[in-house]
């Protein structure tokens, strides 16, 4: 959270601040995820609170949109919970495919998960997008433009050249405009 706070207090624009949080703060959690005392949802909530206090997230913005990648119209933040689950699934897949003797013993004790880290990531993106679309007010823009929408639709958001405060307000206003 100290890293999130430092990035949120910096002068970075919207896209760069989200990328900095993903690279600098979430990557630390990826390795310590199994031993952190507080819940993963609590960490995500604290990070959103820090972003809101520093103008990087509008208080009434859709939370699901925050975790959708930028090329699909979201803000692109990596969820701590999703990050830890992806790391766990990748480790499970490594243990299942390993030929080392000690890991074979672990494999016999462990139950095999059918989901890979990639399929988990795709599933979570679809869930977040669907949750965003189902919101009566926030999802209205997405529902109205899904026939005309393509990858060029979100170029302004992918470039990340807007100020963090402007992006937070625009995305909240866009969710509520229609």
Secondary structure, DSSP 8 states (H G I E B T S, - for coil): -HHHHHHHTS---HHHHHHHIIIIIHHHHHHHTTT-SS-HHHHHHHHHHHHHHTTSS-TTS-HHHHTS-GGGTS-----HHHHHHHHHHHHHHHHHH---HHHHHHHHHS---S--HHHHHHHHHHHHHHHHHHSTTTTHHHHHHTTT--GGGGHHHHH--S-HHHHHHHHHHHHHH-
